[in-house]
Amino acid sequence: IAPRAANIREIVTDGKDALLFDKGHLGVALSDLIEDASLRQRLGYAARATIMRGDYTWAGNARRVDVIAEKLLEK
């Protein structure tokens, strides 16, 4: 579950591997998840696959920052 922001939509897709909400509608999205166990399970599995495939973990992000820093230091 995440806000429907451009940077987040670059990584996940609403209804496929995330439940995105518009400003002021977090409660509605939470209610949808609370009431639908199969939705929670489906989105959870798909989100994990997306995160692992894109290496969007803390360690993966740190590696990307390290590469950028190294390139900047070479200049």
DSSP file (Angstrom, degrees, kcal/mol; ACC not computed):
  #  RESIDUE AA STRUCTURE BP1 BP2  ACC     N-H-->O    O-->H-N    N-H-->O    O-->H-N    TCO  KAPPA ALPHA  PHI   PSI    X-CA   Y-CA   Z-CA
    1    1 A I              0   0    0      0, 0.0    19,-0.2     0, 0.0    25,-0.0   0.000 360.0 360.0 360.0 131.6    0.0    0.0    0.0
    2    2 A A  E     -a   20   0A   0     17,-1.9    19,-2.0    24,-0.0     2,-0.1  -0.986 360.0 -83.3-158.8 158.5    1.5    3.3   -1.0
    3    3 A P  E     -a   21   0A   0      0, 0.0     2,-2.1     0, 0.0    19,-0.2  -0.381  47.2-108.8 -67.0 150.3    0.5    6.8   -2.2
    4    4 A R        +     0   0    0     17,-2.7     2,-0.3     4,-0.1    19,-0.1  -0.527  65.4 149.2 -80.8  75.3   -0.3    7.2   -5.9
    5    5 A A     >  -     0   0    0     -2,-2.1     4,-2.5     1,-0.1     3,-0.4  -0.805  57.6-117.5-112.6 152.5    2.9    9.2   -6.6
    6    6 A A  H  > S+     0   0    0     -2,-0.3     4,-1.0     1,-0.2    -1,-0.1   0.894 113.1  51.3 -57.0 -44.6    4.9    9.2   -9.9
    7    7 A N  H  4 S+     0   0    0      1,-0.2     4,-0.3     2,-0.2    -1,-0.2   0.841 112.5  46.4 -65.6 -31.5    8.1    7.8   -8.3
    8    8 A I  H >> S+     0   0    0     -3,-0.4     4,-2.5     1,-0.2     3,-1.6   0.878 107.1  56.9 -76.0 -38.6    6.2    4.9   -6.8
    9    9 A R  H 3< S+     0   0    0     -4,-2.5    -1,-0.2     1,-0.3    -2,-0.2   0.672  95.3  67.7 -67.9 -15.3    4.3    4.2  -10.0
   10   10 A E  T 3< S+     0   0    0     -4,-1.0    -1,-0.3    -5,-0.2    -2,-0.2   0.739 114.1  28.3 -70.0 -21.7    7.7    3.8  -11.7
   11   11 A I  T <4 S+     0   0    0     -3,-1.6     2,-0.3    -4,-0.3    -2,-0.2   0.808 123.3  33.2-108.4 -43.0    8.2    0.7   -9.6
   12   12 A V     <  -     0   0    0     -4,-2.5     2,-0.5     4,-0.0    -1,-0.2  -0.782  64.8-135.4-121.2 162.1    4.8   -0.9   -8.8
   13   13 A T    >>> -     0   0    0     -2,-0.3     4,-2.0    -3,-0.1     3,-1.9  -0.969  29.6-112.0-120.4 127.2    1.5   -1.1  -10.5
   14   14 A D  B 345S+b   18   0B   0     -2,-0.5     5,-0.2     1,-0.3     7,-0.0  -0.323 102.1   8.5 -57.9 129.4   -1.8   -0.5   -8.8
   15   15 A G  T 345S+     0   0    0      3,-3.1    -1,-0.3     1,-0.1     4,-0.1   0.236 124.7  66.3  84.2 -14.4   -3.8   -3.7   -8.4
   16   16 A K  T <45S-     0   0    0     -3,-1.9    -2,-0.2     2,-0.2    30,-0.2   0.850 128.2 -13.3-101.3 -56.8   -0.9   -5.9   -9.7
   17   17 A D  T  <5S+     0   0    0     -4,-2.0     2,-0.3    29,-0.1    -3,-0.2   0.144 130.3  33.7-134.2  17.5    1.8   -5.6   -7.0
   18   18 A A  B   < -b   14   0B   0     -5,-0.9    -3,-3.1    -6,-0.1     2,-0.5  -0.983  63.5-131.7-161.6 161.3    0.5   -2.7   -4.9
   19   19 A L        -     0   0    0     -2,-0.3   -17,-1.9    -5,-0.2     2,-0.3  -0.947  33.4-165.4-119.5 106.8   -2.5   -0.9   -3.7
   20   20 A L  E     -a    2   0A   0     -2,-0.5     2,-0.3   -19,-0.2    -2,-0.0  -0.698   2.5-163.7 -97.4 144.8   -2.1    2.7   -4.4
   21   21 A F  E     -a    3   0A   0    -19,-2.0   -17,-2.7    -2,-0.3     2,-0.2  -0.938  15.7-124.6-129.6 150.9   -4.2    5.4   -2.9
   22   22 A D    >   -     0   0    0     -2,-0.3     3,-2.3   -19,-0.2     4,-0.1  -0.495  54.1 -68.8 -85.2 160.7   -5.0    9.1   -3.6
   23   23 A K  T 3  S+     0   0    0      1,-0.3    -1,-0.2    -2,-0.2     0, 0.0  -0.212 123.8  16.6 -50.9 130.5   -4.5   11.8   -1.0
   24   24 A G  T 3  S+     0   0    0     -3,-0.1    -1,-0.3     1,-0.0     3,-0.2   0.459 106.0  89.9  85.8   1.6   -7.0   11.5    1.7
   25   25 A H    <>  +     0   0    0     -3,-2.3     4,-1.9     1,-0.1     5,-0.2   0.127  41.5 111.5-119.5  21.5   -7.9    7.9    0.9
   26   26 A L  H  > S+     0   0    0      1,-0.2     4,-2.7     2,-0.2     5,-0.2   0.905  78.3  56.5 -59.4 -41.3   -5.5    5.8    2.9
   27   27 A G  H  > S+     0   0    0      1,-0.2     4,-2.3     2,-0.2    -1,-0.2   0.874 105.5  50.4 -59.7 -39.3   -8.4    4.6    5.1
   28   28 A V  H  > S+     0   0    0      2,-0.2     4,-2.4     1,-0.2    -1,-0.2   0.931 111.6  47.8 -64.9 -45.6  -10.3    3.3    2.2
   29   29 A A  H  X S+     0   0    0     -4,-1.9     4,-2.0     1,-0.2    -2,-0.2   0.912 112.0  49.9 -62.6 -42.6   -7.2    1.4    0.9
   30   30 A L  H  X S+     0   0    0     -4,-2.7     4,-2.7     1,-0.2    -1,-0.2   0.914 109.8  51.0 -62.4 -42.2   -6.6    0.0    4.4
   31   31 A S  H  X S+     0   0    0     -4,-2.3     4,-2.4     1,-0.2    -1,-0.2   0.909 107.1  54.0 -61.5 -41.8  -10.2   -1.1    4.7
   32   32 A D  H  X S+     0   0    0     -4,-2.4     4,-0.9     1,-0.2    -1,-0.2   0.920 112.4  43.8 -58.6 -43.5   -9.9   -2.9    1.3
   33   33 A L  H  < S+     0   0    0     -4,-2.0     3,-0.5     1,-0.2     7,-0.3   0.901 112.4  51.8 -69.1 -40.9   -6.9   -4.8    2.5
   34   34 A I  H  < S+     0   0    0     -4,-2.7    -2,-0.2     1,-0.2    -1,-0.2   0.895 113.8  44.1 -61.2 -40.2   -8.4   -5.6    5.9
   35   35 A E  H  < S+     0   0    0     -4,-2.4     2,-0.5     1,-0.2    -1,-0.2   0.603 109.8  57.5 -83.6 -12.2  -11.6   -7.0    4.3
   36   36 A D     X  +     0   0    0     -4,-0.9     4,-2.1    -3,-0.5    -1,-0.2  -0.816  51.6 176.7-129.8  93.8   -9.9   -9.1    1.5
   37   37 A A  H  > S+     0   0    0     -2,-0.5     4,-2.4     1,-0.2     5,-0.2   0.868  85.4  53.7 -62.7 -38.2   -7.5  -11.7    2.5
   38   38 A S  H  > S+     0   0    0      2,-0.2     4,-2.7     1,-0.2    -1,-0.2   0.872 107.7  51.2 -67.9 -34.5   -6.9  -13.0   -1.0
   39   39 A L  H  > S+     0   0    0      2,-0.2     4,-2.7     1,-0.2     5,-0.3   0.926 110.1  49.9 -64.3 -45.0   -6.1   -9.4   -2.1
   40   40 A R  H  X S+     0   0    0     -4,-2.1     4,-2.3    -7,-0.3    -2,-0.2   0.933 114.4  44.4 -57.7 -47.0   -3.5   -9.1    0.7
   41   41 A Q  H  X S+     0   0    0     -4,-2.4     4,-2.5     2,-0.2     5,-0.2   0.936 114.9  47.0 -66.1 -47.0   -1.9  -12.4   -0.3
   42   42 A R  H  X S+     0   0    0     -4,-2.7     4,-2.2     1,-0.2     5,-0.2   0.934 116.6  43.1 -62.5 -47.6   -1.9  -11.8   -4.0
   43   43 A L  H  X S+     0   0    0     -4,-2.7     4,-2.9    -5,-0.2     5,-0.2   0.886 112.8  54.2 -66.2 -38.0   -0.5   -8.2   -3.7
   44   44 A G  H  X S+     0   0    0     -4,-2.3     4,-2.2    -5,-0.3    -2,-0.2   0.933 111.2  43.3 -62.4 -47.2    2.0   -9.4   -1.0
   45   45 A Y  H  X S+     0   0    0     -4,-2.5     4,-2.0     2,-0.2    -1,-0.2   0.922 117.0  46.9 -64.0 -43.8    3.5  -12.1   -3.2
   46   46 A A  H  X S+     0   0    0     -4,-2.2     4,-2.3    -5,-0.2    -2,-0.2   0.892 111.3  51.5 -66.9 -39.2    3.6   -9.9   -6.3
   47   47 A A  H  X S+     0   0    0     -4,-2.9     4,-2.7     2,-0.2    -1,-0.2   0.917 108.9  50.7 -64.2 -43.0    5.2   -7.0   -4.4
   48   48 A R  H  X S+     0   0    0     -4,-2.2     4,-2.6    -5,-0.2     5,-0.2   0.921 110.0  50.2 -60.7 -42.5    7.9   -9.2   -3.0
   49   49 A A  H  X S+     0   0    0     -4,-2.0     4,-2.6     1,-0.2    -1,-0.2   0.908 111.4  48.5 -62.5 -41.7    8.6  -10.5   -6.5
   50   50 A T  H  X S+     0   0    0     -4,-2.3     4,-2.2     2,-0.2     6,-0.2   0.922 112.2  48.7 -63.6 -44.5    8.8   -7.0   -7.8
   51   51 A I  H  X>S+     0   0    0     -4,-2.7     5,-2.4     1,-0.2     4,-0.6   0.918 115.3  43.5 -62.9 -44.7   11.1   -5.9   -5.0
   52   52 A M  H ><5S+     0   0    0     -4,-2.6     3,-0.5     3,-0.2    -2,-0.2   0.912 113.1  51.3 -69.2 -42.1   13.5   -8.8   -5.5
   53   53 A R  H 3<5S+     0   0    0     -4,-2.6    -2,-0.2     1,-0.2    -1,-0.2   0.892 118.8  37.2 -62.4 -40.6   13.5   -8.6   -9.3
   54   54 A G  H 3<5S-     0   0    0     -4,-2.2    -1,-0.2    -5,-0.2    -2,-0.2   0.464 106.4-126.2 -90.2  -2.0   14.4   -4.9   -9.2
   55   55 A D  T <<5 +     0   0    0     -4,-0.6     2,-1.0    -3,-0.5    -3,-0.2   0.893  49.1 162.4  55.8  43.0   16.7   -5.3   -6.1
   56   56 A Y      < +     0   0    0     -5,-2.4     2,-0.2    -6,-0.2    -1,-0.2  -0.272  30.6 118.3 -88.0  48.8   14.7   -2.6   -4.3
   57   57 A T  S  > S-     0   0    0     -2,-1.0     4,-2.7    -6,-0.1     5,-0.2  -0.558  83.1-101.4-103.2 172.4   16.0   -3.6   -0.9
   58   58 A W  H  > S+     0   0    0      1,-0.2     4,-2.3     2,-0.2     5,-0.2   0.928 126.1  47.9 -59.0 -43.9   18.1   -1.5    1.5
   59   59 A A  H  > S+     0   0    0      2,-0.2     4,-2.2     1,-0.2    -1,-0.2   0.910 111.5  49.6 -65.1 -41.6   21.2   -3.4    0.3
   60   60 A G  H  > S+     0   0    0      2,-0.2     4,-2.0     1,-0.2    -2,-0.2   0.910 111.4  48.6 -63.6 -42.4   20.3   -2.9   -3.4
   61   61 A N  H  X S+     0   0    0     -4,-2.7     4,-2.3     1,-0.2    -1,-0.2   0.897 109.8  52.6 -63.8 -39.7   19.7    0.8   -2.9
   62   62 A A  H  X S+     0   0    0     -4,-2.3     4,-2.4    -5,-0.2    -2,-0.2   0.899 107.5  52.0 -63.3 -39.9   23.1    1.1   -1.0
   63   63 A R  H  X S+     0   0    0     -4,-2.2     4,-2.2     2,-0.2    -1,-0.2   0.912 109.6  49.2 -62.0 -42.1   24.8   -0.6   -4.0
   64   64 A R  H  X S+     0   0    0     -4,-2.0     4,-2.1     1,-0.2    -2,-0.2   0.905 111.5  48.5 -65.0 -41.1   23.3    1.9   -6.4
   65   65 A V  H  X S+     0   0    0     -4,-2.3     4,-2.8     1,-0.2    -1,-0.2   0.900 109.7  53.6 -64.2 -40.2   24.3    4.8   -4.3
   66   66 A D  H  X S+     0   0    0     -4,-2.4     4,-2.6     2,-0.2    -2,-0.2   0.911 107.9  49.5 -61.1 -43.5   27.8    3.4   -4.0
   67   67 A V  H  X S+     0   0    0     -4,-2.2     4,-2.1     2,-0.2    -1,-0.2   0.921 112.2  48.1 -62.4 -44.1   28.1    3.1   -7.8
   68   68 A I  H  X S+     0   0    0     -4,-2.1     4,-2.2     2,-0.2    -2,-0.2   0.928 112.2  49.3 -62.1 -45.2   27.0    6.7   -8.2
   69   69 A A  H  X S+     0   0    0     -4,-2.8     4,-2.3     1,-0.2    -2,-0.2   0.913 109.7  51.5 -62.0 -43.5   29.4    7.9   -5.6
   70   70 A E  H  X S+     0   0    0     -4,-2.6     4,-1.4     1,-0.2    -1,-0.2   0.915 110.0  49.3 -59.7 -43.9   32.3    6.1   -7.2
   71   71 A K  H  X S+     0   0    0     -4,-2.1     4,-0.7     1,-0.2    -1,-0.2   0.899 111.3  49.4 -63.2 -40.8   31.5    7.6  -10.6
   72   72 A L  H >< S+     0   0    0     -4,-2.2     3,-0.7     1,-0.2    -1,-0.2   0.870 109.0  52.3 -67.1 -36.3   31.4   11.1   -9.0
   73   73 A L  H 3< S+     0   0    0     -4,-2.3    -1,-0.2     1,-0.2    -2,-0.2   0.772 101.9  61.2 -70.9 -25.5   34.7   10.6   -7.3
   74   74 A E  H 3<        0   0    0     -4,-1.4    -1,-0.2     1,-0.2    -2,-0.2   0.718 360.0 360.0 -72.3 -20.6   36.3    9.5  -10.6
   75   75 A K    <<        0   0    0     -3,-0.7    -1,-0.2    -4,-0.7    -2,-0.1   0.480 360.0 360.0 -75.2 360.0   35.6   12.9  -12.1
